[in-house]
């Protein structure tokens, strides 16, 4: 195993348990290595610090697998995967649920690798190309441990920020092993049925990290008017309608995702004609609803951290406050504004500042009554603050 010297700043981060080696002047002087190689990290005096998986073309040039001596082989991978399965069995509430995260990268000691379960199928995503040479081995061990009908990989293109909403029909998934899944695969979450695609789209159609947040929202929905912004394929909308919301209004810029939303309603025997599905830019639609003097009891805003449409761009920093200000006039006094963000680079304190700016802009009082994050199947190390990315705040107006 070749050695790689890291600078004092990286040594400090390694001593604090951070698993990422960020490219710097030291890593630029490293001997050329192959993606997927294991390297021994040392300080400038030759003291061993960690064993890491090399990904030289990425900003994160290596990810720590262990601080102890190790053999990167089938036995090591199998032991790690058995540990992830055990954690879910012991700690995750997966009742009436067949779609959840099985491996959460750094949170499960397999940095840069995620595995999601969708019924009898598995979906692998590589956030670190260092896993690419070892993908067949990982796939083989997953087959041995879980016997899925099929295993897919969903590619993660580098230019996701520039991809338009129209790209939702492109095929980013490929079958690695086993038999192919239906084009629309039915899975269960909290007793509800959702349709996912293991081939089409940048994502599968269901964000698994919001499962418990949807469950927590359901008891609040009976008799309420619910507005779901950036509705995507409508998981929150379906949960609301199934829980007795009198009217659910879903807004999304993508006609394709809106059709998928309706299909999810039908999959749960919910009459989508009793509810509204609006296609268009969320800010424009909010202005239209305000001009019609509409009011809602609960408003959900869960925008992507970055999105591009024909008319403009949304970013978490800068866009959130305007979105809050546009929502509050539509919300009844005592109503709930649910603010969610998965933007890793915006911490909770900064996110709250955006909510404050929006409330002040709307001349409205907004109080946080619940603060949540991702569920137990999305663990993160305490040494990796970036791992706690999901911010989910239930706020009351007035």
DOMI-715742 format. One record per residue (C-alpha): residue in three letters; residue number from 0; z, y, x. Coordinates in steps of 0.05 Angstrom, whole numbers. Each point is the difference from the previous one (the first is absolute). Example, Ala and Ser with C-alpha at 12.3 -4.5 7.8 and 13.67 -1.06 7.14 Angstrom:
! DOMI-715742
  code  pos      c3      c2      c1
   Ala    0     156     -90     246
   Ser    1     -13      69      27
//
This chain:
! DOMI-715742
  code  pos      c3      c2      c1
   Unk    0       0       0       0
   Unk    1     -22      66      30
   Unk    2      49      58       8
   Unk    3      -9      70     -26
   Unk    4      43      59      23
   Unk    5      25      49     -51
   Unk    6      27      70      11
   Unk    7      71      24     -10
   Unk    8     -13      27     -71
   Unk    9     -25     -69     -21
   Unk   10      58     -34      35
   Unk   11      48      42     -42
   Unk   12     -37     -19     -64
   Unk   13       1     -74      19
   Unk   14      74       4      14
   Unk   15       9      30     -69
   Unk   16     -38     -59     -28
   Unk   17     -64      35     -21
   Unk   18     -57     -51      -1
   Unk   19     -60      45      15
   Unk   20     -30      20      67
   Unk   21     -38      64     -12
   Unk   22     -58      18      47
   Unk   23      22      49      54
   Unk   24     -14      16      74
   Unk   25      32     -66      22
   Unk   26     -40     -44     -47
   Unk   27     -64      34      20
   Unk   28      11     -27      70
   Unk   29      11     -71     -24
   Unk   30     -48     -53      26
   Unk   31     -53     -16     -51
   Unk   32      23     -57     -45
   Unk   33     -28     -38     -59
   Unk   34      20      15     -71
   Unk   35      50     -53     -21
   Unk   36      28     -13      70
   Unk   37      75      -6       8
   Unk   38      29      46      53
   Unk   39      68       8      33
   Unk   40      23      72      -5
   Unk   41      42      25      58
   Unk   42      30      66      21
   Unk   43     -22      34      65
   Unk   44      49     -42      40
   Unk   45     -27     -65     -27
   Unk   46      56     -14     -49
   Unk   47     -26     -43     -59
   Unk   48       5      38     -66
   Unk   49     -39     -40     -52
   Unk   50     -59     -45     -14
   Unk   51     -55      34     -40
   Unk   52     -67     -13     -33
   Unk   53     -56      41      30
   Unk   54     -47      44     -41
   Unk   55     -29      47      53
   Unk   56     -50      36     -45
   Unk   57      53      23     -49
   Unk   58      48      59       3
   Unk   59      55     -53      -2
   Unk   60     -23     -37      62
   Unk   61      51     -56      -4
   Unk   62      51     -26     -51
   Unk   63      65     -34      20
   Unk   64       6     -73     -19
   Unk   65      65     -16      36
   Unk   66      51      28      48
   Unk   67      12     -70      27
   Unk   68     -43     -52      35
   Unk   69     -46     -34     -51
   Unk   70     -59     -46      -8
   Unk   71     -53      29     -46
   Unk   72     -22     -65     -32
   Unk   73      -3     -37     -66
   Unk   74      74     -16       2
   Unk   75      19      74       9
   Unk   76     -45      23     -56
   Unk   77      25     -55     -46
   Unk   78      72      18      12
   Unk   79     -13      74     -15
   Unk   80     -38     -17     -64
   Unk   81      54     -48     -23
   Unk   82      50      57       9
   Unk   83     -41      47     -43
   Unk   84      -6     -52     -56
   Unk   85      75     -12       2
   Unk   86      16      75      -4
   Unk   87     -41       6     -64
   Unk   88      32     -62     -31
   Unk   89      70      27      14
   Unk   90      -6      75     -11
   Unk   91     -62      21     -40
   Unk   92       3       1     -76
   Unk   93     -66     -34     -16
   Unk   94      16     -23     -71
   Unk   95     -63      -4     -43
   Unk   96     -40      23      61
   Unk   97     -55     -35      39
   Unk   98     -24      60      42
   Unk   99      43      25      57
   Unk  100       1      13      75
   Unk  101      12     -62      42
   Unk  102      -3      32      70
   Unk  103      14      74      10
   Unk  104     -22      11      72
   Unk  105      55      31      44
   Unk  106      51     -13     -56
   Unk  107     -10     -75       9
   Unk  108      -8      -2      76
   Unk  109     -76      -6      -4
   Unk  110     -20      72      16
   Unk  111     -68      22     -26
   Unk  112      -9     -61     -45
   Unk  113      10      -3     -76
   Unk  114      -8     -58     -48
   Unk  115       2       9     -75
   Unk  116       4     -55     -52
   Unk  117     -44       5     -63
   Unk  118      15     -62     -41
   Unk  119     -29     -60      37
   Unk  120     -36      44      51
   Unk  121      21      38      62
   Unk  122     -27      65      27
   Unk  123       6      18      74
   Unk  124      -8      71      27
   Unk  125      -2      18      73
   Unk  126      28      69      18
   Unk  127      -5     -21      73
   Unk  128     -64     -31      27
   Unk  129      43     -37      51
   Unk  130       9     -53     -54
   Unk  131     -76     -11      -7
   Unk  132      -4     -54      55
   Unk  133      59     -36     -31
   Unk  134     -23       5     -73
   Unk  135     -22     -73      -5
   Unk  136      68     -23      25
   Unk  137      37      44     -50
   Unk  138     -45     -25     -56
   Unk  139      11     -72      20
   Unk  140      76       7       0
   Unk  141      -2      35     -68
   Unk  142     -40     -58     -28
   Unk  143      50     -50      28
   Unk  144      61      37     -28
   Unk  145     -26      23     -68
   Unk  146     -62     -40     -18
   Unk  147     -35      58     -35
   Unk  148     -66     -10     -36
   Unk  149     -32      52      46
   Unk  150      16      51      54
   Unk  151     -37      67       4
   Unk  152      -1      57      49
   Unk  153      -8      70     -27
   Unk  154     -32      44      53
   Unk  155      29      68      17
   Unk  156     -57      46      19
   Unk  157      18      57      47
   Unk  158     -31      54     -44
   Unk  159      41     -13     -63
   Unk  160      17      74      -6
   Unk  161     -73      18      -6
   Unk  162     -18     -54     -50
   Unk  163     -15      26     -70
   Unk  164      26     -29     -64
   Unk  165     -69     -31     -11
   Unk  166      15     -49      56
   Unk  167      46     -40     -45
   Unk  168     -56     -50     -15
   Unk  169     -14     -17      73
   Unk  170      21     -67      27
   Unk  171      55       6      52
   Unk  172      29     -69     -10
   Unk  173     -25     -66      30
   Unk  174      22     -72      -9
   Unk  175      32     -29      62
   Unk  176      19     -69     -26
   Unk  177       2     -40     -64
   Unk  178     -38      13     -64
   Unk  179     -22      68     -29
   Unk  180      42      36     -51
   Unk  181     -28      26     -66
   Unk  182     -31      70       5
   Unk  183      58      24     -43
   Unk  184      62     -42      14
   Unk  185      58       2     -48
   Unk  186      70       8      30
   Unk  187      68      12     -30
   Unk  188      48      57      13
   Unk  189      64       9     -39
   Unk  190     -30     -44     -54
   Unk  191     -63      42      -7
   Unk  192     -70     -21      18
   Unk  193     -42      39      50
   Unk  194     -71     -11      25
   Unk  195     -11       4      75
   Unk  196     -61      -7      44
   Unk  197       6     -34      67
   Unk  198     -70      20      21
   Unk  199     -19      67     -30
   Unk  200      31      67      18
   Unk  201      44      27      55
   Unk  202      60     -26     -39
   Unk  203       9     -58     -47
   Unk  204      16      41     -63
   Unk  205      76      -8       0
   Unk  206      48      35      46
   Unk  207      55     -52      10
   Unk  208      51      48      29
   Unk  209       9      34     -68
   Unk  210      20     -63     -37
   Unk  211      75      15      -7
   Unk  212     -15      73     -15
   Unk  213     -45     -21     -58
   Unk  214      55     -47     -24
   Unk  215      51      56       2
   Unk  216     -45      46     -40
   Unk  217     -14     -49     -57
   Unk  218      67       7     -38
   Unk  219     -10      76      -2
   Unk  220     -68      -4     -35
   Unk  221      13     -18     -73
   Unk  222     -25      55     -46
   Unk  223     -21      45      58
   Unk  224     -65      37      16
   Unk  225     -19     -18      71
   Unk  226     -49      35      46
   Unk  227     -22     -41      61
   Unk  228     -36      41      53
   Unk  229     -42     -33      55
   Unk  230       6     -61     -45
   Unk  231     -44     -45      44
   Unk  232      -6     -67     -38
   Unk  233      57      18     -47
   Unk  234      59     -44      20
   Unk  235      50      54     -21
   Unk  236     -40      14     -63
   Unk  237       0     -73     -21
   Unk  238      75      -5      14
   Unk  239      12      62     -43
   Unk  240     -44     -24     -59
   Unk  241      31     -70       2
   Unk  242      69      32      -3
   Unk  243     -13      39     -64
   Unk  244     -28      67      23
   Unk  245     -32      33     -61
   Unk  246     -58      28      41
   Unk  247     -21     -11      72
   Unk  248     -48      49      32
   Unk  249     -31     -25      66
   Unk  250     -37      48      46
   Unk  251     -42     -22      59
   Unk  252     -61      27      36
   Unk  253     -34     -68       2
   Unk  254     -38     -28     -60
   Unk  255       3     -69      32
   Unk  256      76       1       6
   Unk  257       5      27     -71
   Unk  258     -40     -59     -27
   Unk  259      46     -46      40
   Unk  260      59      35     -33
   Unk  261     -28     -16     -69
   Unk  262     -11     -72      22
   Unk  263      73      -5      21
   Unk  264      20      25     -70
   Unk  265     -44     -54     -31
   Unk  266      29     -54      46
   Unk  267      68      15     -31
   Unk  268     -26       2     -72
   Unk  269      12      75      -3
   Unk  270     -48      41     -42
   Unk  271     -28      50      49
   Unk  272     -31      40     -57
   Unk  273      70      24     -19
   Unk  274       6      33      68
   Unk  275     -41      50      41
   Unk  276     -39     -10      64
   Unk  277     -24      65      32
   Unk  278     -48       0      59
   Unk  279       1      60      45
   Unk  280      38      40      52
   Unk  281      74      -1     -18
   Unk  282      11      75      11
   Unk  283     -59      16     -45
   Unk  284      24     -47     -54
   Unk  285      70      29       4
   Unk  286     -29      69     -13
   Unk  287     -37     -27     -61
   Unk  288      62     -33     -27
   Unk  289      40      64      10
   Unk  290     -52      41     -37
   Unk  291       7     -48     -58
   Unk  292      76      10       0
   Unk  293      12     -74      10
   Unk  294      70     -25      15
   Unk  295      24     -65      32
   Unk  296      68     -34       6
   Unk  297     -14     -34      66
   Unk  298     -51      20      53
   Unk  299     -17     -44      60
   Unk  300     -33      28      63
   Unk  301     -17     -51      53
   Unk  302     -58      30      40
   Unk  303     -30     -31      62
   Unk  304      24      33      63
   Unk  305     -72      24      10
   Unk  306     -59      -2     -47
   Unk  307     -69      29      -1
   Unk  308     -41      15     -62
   Unk  309     -64      39     -12
   Unk  310      41      62     -18
   Unk  311      53       0      53
   Unk  312      55     -35      37
   Unk  313      72     -18     -13
   Unk  314      53      -6      54
   Unk  315      74     -14      -7
   Unk  316      18      60      42
   Unk  317     -22      60     -39
   Unk  318     -26     -35     -62
   Unk  319      65     -28     -27
   Unk  320      32      67     -17
   Unk  321     -61      23     -39
   Unk  322      -1     -66     -37
   Unk  323      74       6     -19
   Unk  324     -11      72     -24
   Unk  325     -59     -23     -43
   Unk  326      39     -58     -30
   Unk  327      65      36     -20
   Unk  328     -29      44     -57
   Unk  329     -25     -64     -33
   Unk  330      68     -34       4
   Unk  331      51       8     -56
   Unk  332      69      26      18
   Unk  333      41     -60      21
   Unk  334     -63     -39      14
   Unk  335     -11     -41      63
   Unk  336     -47      17      58
   Unk  337      -9     -60      45
   Unk  338     -24      20      69
   Unk  339     -25     -54      47
   Unk  340     -31       2      69
   Unk  341     -19     -53      50
   Unk  342     -17      50      55
   Unk  343      33     -28      62
   Unk  344      -1      65      39
   Unk  345      37      40     -54
   Unk  346      74     -16       1
   Unk  347      46       7     -60
   Unk  348      27      68      20
   Unk  349     -70      30       6
   Unk  350     -21     -33     -65
   Unk  351      59      32     -36
   Unk  352     -21      68      27
   Unk  353     -68     -10     -33
   Unk  354      34     -17     -66
   Unk  355      44      62       7
   Unk  356     -60      45      12
   Unk  357     -34     -28     -61
   Unk  358      61      10     -44
   Unk  359      10      71      24
   Unk  360     -74      15     -11
   Unk  361       6     -25     -72
   Unk  362      66      37      -9
   Unk  363      32     -64     -22
   Unk  364      63     -40      18
   Unk  365     -12     -69      27
   Unk  366      56     -49      16
   Unk  367      -5     -67      35
   Unk  368      37     -55     -37
   Unk  369     -27     -61      37
   Unk  370     -28     -12      70
   Unk  371     -35     -66      16
   Unk  372     -46     -30      51
   Unk  373     -35     -66      12
   Unk  374      29     -67     -23
   Unk  375      31     -56      41
   Unk  376     -67     -33      16
   Unk  377     -18      63      38
   Unk  378      56       0      52
   Unk  379       0      47      59
   Unk  380      41       2      65
   Unk  381      52      54       6
   Unk  382     -32      14      67
   Unk  383     -66      20     -33
   Unk  384      10      60     -45
   Unk  385     -75      -1     -16
   Unk  386      12     -66     -36
   Unk  387      36      34     -58
   Unk  388     -62      35     -26
   Unk  389       6      -3     -76
   Unk  390      35      58     -33
   Unk  391      11      -8     -75
   Unk  392      41      54     -36
   Unk  393      18       2     -73
   Unk  394      13      73     -18
   Unk  395      22      33     -65
   Unk  396     -25      68     -22
   Unk  397      53      50     -18
//
